[in-house]
Amino acid sequence: MDKILTVFTVSFLVFGLSIAGCSQKSPSSSEAIEAAKAMETVEKKVDYLIGQAKVFYNSEEFQQAIDIGQYILSSLDKDSEQAKSLLQKAKEALSAKAQEAVGAATEDAKSKLGSFGQ
């Protein structure tokens, strides 16, 4: 009976932790910046924020990555090559994504207008 109770308890805890882990949202750029402010050195802050910016970039949250890159360059390390590079890539990706959206909207409007009056 004790074995069954132990197995049940462990299973319940593992299940609960996996559900809790799945429901956590990613922090925003402002939350990441606030977390970095508590770190001891500028180097640790920059390293942490570069990592967070990469996560945002890889999940196509380009504006969040841009915000972090700009913060690093304006408030922590104006010479950070990593921040400059990431900022440039994120701006280019955001611009490309916006152009894709405009192109798709234009094509959609053309197709709707093309069939107008037929």
TORPA-4810 file (N, C-alpha, C, O; in nm, 3 decimals):
<nodes>
NODE_1_0.082_-0.119_0.000_0.000_0.000_0.000_0.087_0.126_0.000_0.055_0.223_-0.069_M
NODE_2_0.196_0.125_0.077_0.286_0.241_0.081_0.351_0.266_-0.055_0.370_0.381_-0.095_D
NODE_3_0.384_0.158_-0.127_0.445_0.172_-0.259_0.347_0.238_-0.356_0.386_0.324_-0.434_K
NODE_4_0.224_0.198_-0.352_0.123_0.253_-0.441_0.103_0.401_-0.411_0.093_0.483_-0.502_I
NODE_5_0.097_0.435_-0.284_0.080_0.574_-0.245_0.200_0.658_-0.289_0.183_0.771_-0.336_L
NODE_6_0.320_0.605_-0.275_0.441_0.676_-0.316_0.443_0.697_-0.467_0.472_0.807_-0.515_T
NODE_7_0.411_0.592_-0.542_0.408_0.602_-0.688_0.303_0.704_-0.731_0.327_0.785_-0.820_V
NODE_8_0.187_0.700_-0.669_0.081_0.795_-0.701_0.125_0.938_-0.670_0.103_1.028_-0.751_F
NODE_9_0.186_0.959_-0.556_0.230_1.093_-0.516_0.336_1.146_-0.612_0.328_1.261_-0.654_T
NODE_10_0.434_1.064_-0.646_0.540_1.106_-0.738_0.481_1.136_-0.875_0.516_1.236_-0.938_V
NODE_11_0.392_1.050_-0.923_0.329_1.072_-1.053_0.250_1.203_-1.054_0.255_1.278_-1.150_S
NODE_12_0.178_1.227_-0.947_0.100_1.350_-0.936_0.189_1.473_-0.938_0.158_1.572_-1.004_F
NODE_13_0.301_1.467_-0.866_0.395_1.580_-0.863_0.457_1.605_-1.000_0.467_1.720_-1.044_L
NODE_14_0.499_1.499_-1.067_0.560_1.514_-1.200_0.458_1.573_-1.297_0.491_1.664_-1.373_V
NODE_15_0.337_1.523_-1.294_0.232_1.575_-1.380_0.206_1.723_-1.350_0.194_1.805_-1.441_F
NODE_16_0.196_1.756_-1.224_0.170_1.895_-1.184_0.281_1.988_-1.227_0.254_2.098_-1.275_G
NODE_17_0.405_1.946_-1.212_0.518_2.029_-1.253_0.523_2.045_-1.405_0.557_2.152_-1.455_L
NODE_18_0.490_1.939_-1.478_0.492_1.951_-1.624_0.383_2.044_-1.674_0.405_2.118_-1.769_S
NODE_19_0.268_2.042_-1.611_0.160_2.133_-1.648_0.200_2.277_-1.614_0.179_2.367_-1.694_I
NODE_20_0.257_2.297_-1.498_0.299_2.432_-1.457_0.406_2.485_-1.550_0.405_2.603_-1.584_A
NODE_21_0.498_2.402_-1.591_0.604_2.444_-1.681_0.553_2.482_-1.818_0.607_2.573_-1.881_G
NODE_22_0.451_2.414_-1.866_0.396_2.444_-1.997_0.315_2.572_-1.997_0.302_2.637_-2.102_C
NODE_23_0.261_2.610_-1.885_0.173_2.726_-1.884_0.247_2.857_-1.860_0.186_2.964_-1.866_S
NODE_24_0.376_2.851_-1.834_0.451_2.974_-1.811_0.471_3.048_-1.942_0.504_2.986_-2.043_Q
NODE_25_0.450_3.179_-1.942_0.472_3.257_-2.062_0.615_3.311_-2.062_0.678_3.323_-1.957_K
NODE_26_0.663_3.341_-2.181_0.796_3.401_-2.189_0.790_3.541_-2.132_0.689_3.611_-2.145_S
NODE_27_0.897_3.583_-2.071_0.898_3.720_-2.020_0.904_3.818_-2.136_0.951_3.783_-2.245_P
NODE_28_0.858_3.938_-2.114_0.870_4.041_-2.216_1.009_4.102_-2.207_1.084_4.072_-2.114_S
NODE_29_1.042_4.187_-2.302_1.173_4.252_-2.299_1.186_4.339_-2.174_1.294_4.345_-2.115_S
NODE_30_1.078_4.405_-2.134_1.087_4.490_-2.014_1.107_4.405_-1.888_1.177_4.447_-1.795_S
NODE_31_1.047_4.287_-1.884_1.068_4.197_-1.770_1.212_4.145_-1.768_1.272_4.132_-1.661_E
NODE_32_1.266_4.116_-1.885_1.405_4.070_-1.893_1.501_4.180_-1.848_1.598_4.154_-1.778_A
NODE_33_1.472_4.303_-1.890_1.557_4.416_-1.851_1.551_4.437_-1.700_1.653_4.462_-1.636_I
NODE_34_1.432_4.428_-1.643_1.418_4.442_-1.497_1.495_4.333_-1.424_1.560_4.359_-1.322_E
NODE_35_1.488_4.210_-1.475_1.562_4.100_-1.413_1.713_4.126_-1.420_1.786_4.096_-1.326_A
NODE_36_1.758_4.180_-1.532_1.902_4.207_-1.549_1.951_4.315_-1.453_2.066_4.312_-1.410_A
NODE_37_1.865_4.408_-1.421_1.906_4.517_-1.331_1.951_4.466_-1.194_2.029_4.532_-1.126_K
NODE_38_1.901_4.350_-1.155_1.937_4.294_-1.024_2.072_4.221_-1.027_2.123_4.182_-0.922_A
NODE_39_2.128_4.203_-1.144_2.254_4.129_-1.155_2.371_4.218_-1.115_2.365_4.340_-1.123_M
NODE_40_2.478_4.152_-1.071_2.590_4.222_-1.009_2.676_4.305_-1.103_2.711_4.418_-1.069_E
NODE_41_2.711_4.251_-1.219_2.805_4.322_-1.306_2.740_4.354_-1.441_2.642_4.291_-1.481_T
NODE_42_2.797_4.451_-1.507_2.749_4.487_-1.641_2.765_4.368_-1.735_2.677_4.343_-1.818_V
NODE_43_2.875_4.298_-1.723_2.899_4.182_-1.809_2.790_4.076_-1.794_2.742_4.022_-1.893_E
NODE_44_2.751_4.046_-1.669_2.644_3.950_-1.645_2.512_3.999_-1.701_2.435_3.921_-1.758_K
NODE_45_2.485_4.128_-1.687_2.361_4.187_-1.739_2.358_4.174_-1.891_2.257_4.133_-1.948_K
NODE_46_2.468_4.209_-1.956_2.474_4.203_-2.101_2.460_4.060_-2.150_2.384_4.033_-2.242_V
NODE_47_2.533_3.968_-2.088_2.525_3.826_-2.129_2.383_3.773_-2.116_2.333_3.705_-2.206_D
NODE_48_2.319_3.803_-2.004_2.181_3.757_-1.981_2.088_3.816_-2.087_2.006_3.746_-2.145_Y
NODE_49_2.101_3.946_-2.110_2.011_4.013_-2.204_2.035_3.969_-2.348_1.940_3.959_-2.426_L
NODE_50_2.158_3.943_-2.385_2.186_3.890_-2.519_2.117_3.755_-2.535_2.057_3.728_-2.638_I
NODE_51_2.126_3.671_-2.433_2.059_3.541_-2.437_1.908_3.556_-2.452_1.845_3.484_-2.530_G
NODE_52_1.850_3.650_-2.378_1.705_3.673_-2.388_1.668_3.727_-2.526_1.567_3.687_-2.584_Q
NODE_53_1.750_3.817_-2.578_1.723_3.872_-2.711_1.729_3.763_-2.818_1.649_3.764_-2.911_A
NODE_54_1.822_3.670_-2.804_1.831_3.557_-2.899_1.706_3.471_-2.892_1.656_3.424_-2.994_K
NODE_55_1.656_3.449_-2.770_1.532_3.371_-2.755_1.417_3.441_-2.826_1.340_3.378_-2.899_V
NODE_56_1.405_3.572_-2.806_1.299_3.647_-2.874_1.317_3.642_-3.025_1.221_3.621_-3.099_F
NODE_57_1.440_3.659_-3.071_1.467_3.656_-3.215_1.428_3.520_-3.273_1.360_3.513_-3.375_Y
NODE_58_1.470_3.413_-3.208_1.442_3.278_-3.258_1.293_3.244_-3.256_1.248_3.159_-3.334_N
NODE_59_1.218_3.309_-3.169_1.073_3.286_-3.166_0.998_3.392_-3.247_0.876_3.407_-3.236_S
NODE_60_1.074_3.464_-3.330_1.021_3.566_-3.421_0.948_3.680_-3.350_0.856_3.741_-3.405_E
NODE_61_0.991_3.708_-3.227_0.942_3.825_-3.154_1.049_3.933_-3.170_1.120_3.969_-3.075_E
NODE_62_1.058_3.984_-3.292_1.168_4.072_-3.331_1.168_4.204_-3.255_1.275_4.255_-3.220_F
NODE_63_1.051_4.261_-3.229_1.048_4.389_-3.158_1.103_4.374_-3.017_1.170_4.465_-2.967_Q
NODE_64_1.076_4.260_-2.952_1.129_4.236_-2.817_1.283_4.230_-2.822_1.350_4.285_-2.735_Q
NODE_65_1.336_4.163_-2.925_1.481_4.154_-2.942_1.541_4.293_-2.968_1.647_4.326_-2.917_A
NODE_66_1.471_4.372_-3.048_1.516_4.509_-3.077_1.520_4.592_-2.949_1.618_4.663_-2.924_I
NODE_67_1.415_4.583_-2.870_1.409_4.660_-2.745_1.526_4.627_-2.653_1.585_4.716_-2.592_D
NODE_68_1.559_4.500_-2.643_1.671_4.459_-2.558_1.804_4.508_-2.615_1.888_4.560_-2.542_I
NODE_69_1.822_4.492_-2.746_1.945_4.539_-2.808_1.966_4.689_-2.789_2.076_4.734_-2.758_G
NODE_70_1.860_4.765_-2.806_1.869_4.910_-2.786_1.901_4.944_-2.641_1.978_5.037_-2.614_Q
NODE_71_1.842_4.870_-2.547_1.870_4.895_-2.406_2.018_4.868_-2.374_2.083_4.946_-2.305_Y
NODE_72_2.069_4.757_-2.425_2.209_4.724_-2.399_2.300_4.836_-2.449_2.389_4.882_-2.378_I
NODE_73_2.275_4.880_-2.573_2.361_4.982_-2.633_2.345_5.119_-2.569_2.441_5.196_-2.562_L
NODE_74_2.226_5.150_-2.522_2.206_5.284_-2.464_2.238_5.290_-2.315_2.273_5.397_-2.264_S
NODE_75_2.226_5.177_-2.244_2.238_5.183_-2.098_2.350_5.099_-2.038_2.391_5.124_-1.925_S
NODE_76_2.400_5.000_-2.112_2.499_4.910_-2.052_2.634_4.912_-2.122_2.737_4.933_-2.058_L
NODE_77_2.634_4.890_-2.252_2.762_4.877_-2.326_2.741_4.926_-2.468_2.696_4.851_-2.555_D
NODE_78_2.774_5.052_-2.492_2.751_5.112_-2.623_2.836_5.048_-2.733_2.811_5.071_-2.851_K
NODE_79_2.936_4.970_-2.696_3.025_4.906_-2.793_3.000_4.757_-2.811_3.079_4.690_-2.876_D
NODE_80_2.893_4.705_-2.755_2.866_4.561_-2.763_2.840_4.518_-2.908_2.738_4.552_-2.967_S
NODE_81_2.934_4.443_-2.962_2.920_4.394_-3.099_2.805_4.295_-3.110_2.733_4.292_-3.210_E
NODE_82_2.786_4.213_-3.006_2.676_4.117_-3.007_2.542_4.189_-3.013_2.453_4.150_-3.088_Q
NODE_83_2.528_4.293_-2.934_2.402_4.369_-2.933_2.381_4.438_-3.067_2.270_4.439_-3.119_A
NODE_84_2.487_4.497_-3.123_2.476_4.564_-3.253_2.433_4.466_-3.362_2.346_4.495_-3.443_K
NODE_85_2.497_4.350_-3.363_2.466_4.248_-3.463_2.322_4.198_-3.449_2.248_4.189_-3.547_S
NODE_86_2.285_4.166_-3.328_2.150_4.115_-3.303_2.046_4.222_-3.336_1.941_4.191_-3.393_L
NODE_87_2.074_4.345_-3.301_1.982_4.455_-3.329_1.962_4.470_-3.480_1.850_4.487_-3.527_L
NODE_88_2.071_4.464_-3.556_2.062_4.476_-3.701_1.981_4.361_-3.761_1.893_4.382_-3.844_Q
NODE_89_2.011_4.238_-3.717_1.939_4.121_-3.769_1.790_4.129_-3.734_1.705_4.097_-3.818_K
NODE_90_1.759_4.171_-3.613_1.618_4.178_-3.571_1.543_4.286_-3.648_1.428_4.267_-3.685_A
NODE_91_1.609_4.399_-3.673_1.545_4.506_-3.751_1.519_4.460_-3.895_1.413_4.486_-3.951_K
NODE_92_1.616_4.391_-3.953_1.599_4.340_-4.089_1.487_4.237_-4.095_1.406_4.238_-4.188_E
NODE_93_1.482_4.149_-3.996_1.378_4.046_-3.993_1.240_4.108_-3.973_1.142_4.065_-4.034_A
NODE_94_1.231_4.209_-3.887_1.104_4.277_-3.863_1.058_4.348_-3.990_0.940_4.345_-4.024_L
NODE_95_1.151_4.412_-4.059_1.118_4.480_-4.184_1.069_4.380_-4.289_0.971_4.406_-4.358_S
NODE_96_1.139_4.268_-4.302_1.099_4.166_-4.398_0.961_4.110_-4.365_0.879_4.085_-4.454_A
NODE_97_0.936_4.090_-4.237_0.805_4.039_-4.194_0.695_4.140_-4.226_0.586_4.102_-4.268_K
NODE_98_0.723_4.267_-4.207_0.625_4.372_-4.239_0.601_4.377_-4.389_0.487_4.392_-4.433_A
NODE_99_0.707_4.366_-4.469_0.692_4.367_-4.614_0.610_4.247_-4.662_0.530_4.260_-4.754_Q
NODE_100_0.631_4.132_-4.600_0.552_4.013_-4.635_0.405_4.037_-4.606_0.318_4.001_-4.685_E
NODE_101_0.378_4.098_-4.491_0.239_4.125_-4.454_0.175_4.223_-4.550_0.059_4.205_-4.588_A
NODE_102_0.248_4.326_-4.591_0.195_4.423_-4.687_0.171_4.356_-4.821_0.069_4.377_-4.885_V
NODE_103_0.267_4.275_-4.863_0.252_4.203_-4.991_0.131_4.111_-4.990_0.057_4.105_-5.088_G
NODE_104_0.113_4.040_-4.881_-0.002_3.949_-4.870_-0.133_4.028_-4.871_-0.230_3.987_-4.935_A
NODE_105_-0.135_4.139_-4.801_-0.257_4.222_-4.798_-0.285_4.280_-4.935_-0.401_4.288_-4.976_A
NODE_106_-0.181_4.321_-5.007_-0.197_4.376_-5.142_-0.252_4.271_-5.237_-0.345_4.297_-5.313_T
NODE_107_-0.195_4.152_-5.232_-0.243_4.043_-5.316_-0.388_4.007_-5.285_-0.468_3.982_-5.375_E
NODE_108_-0.422_4.006_-5.158_-0.559_3.976_-5.117_-0.655_4.082_-5.170_-0.763_4.050_-5.221_D
NODE_109_-0.616_4.209_-5.159_-0.700_4.317_-5.209_-0.715_4.309_-5.361_-0.824_4.330_-5.413_A
NODE_110_-0.606_4.278_-5.432_-0.612_4.265_-5.577_-0.706_4.153_-5.619_-0.785_4.167_-5.712_K
NODE_111_-0.696_4.039_-5.547_-0.783_3.926_-5.583_-0.929_3.959_-5.557_-1.016_3.915_-5.632_S
NODE_112_-0.957_4.033_-5.453_-1.095_4.070_-5.424_-1.146_4.174_-5.522_-1.261_4.168_-5.565_K
NODE_113_-1.061_4.270_-5.559_-1.101_4.372_-5.655_-1.110_4.314_-5.797_-1.193_4.357_-5.878_L
NODE_114_-1.025_4.216_-5.825_-1.027_4.153_-5.956_-1.158_4.083_-5.984_-1.203_4.078_-6.098_G
NODE_115_-1.219_4.030_-5.882_-1.347_3.960_-5.900_-1.467_4.051_-5.879_-1.581_4.007_-5.888_S
NODE_116_-1.441_4.178_-5.850_-1.549_4.274_-5.826_-1.619_4.304_-5.958_-1.555_4.335_-6.059_F
NODE_117_-1.747_4.295_-5.957_-1.827_4.328_-6.074_-1.838_4.217_-6.175_-1.894_4.238_-6.282_G
NODE_118_-1.787_4.101_-6.144_-1.798_3.990_-6.240_-1.917_3.904_-6.210_-1.941_3.806_-6.280_Q
</nodes>
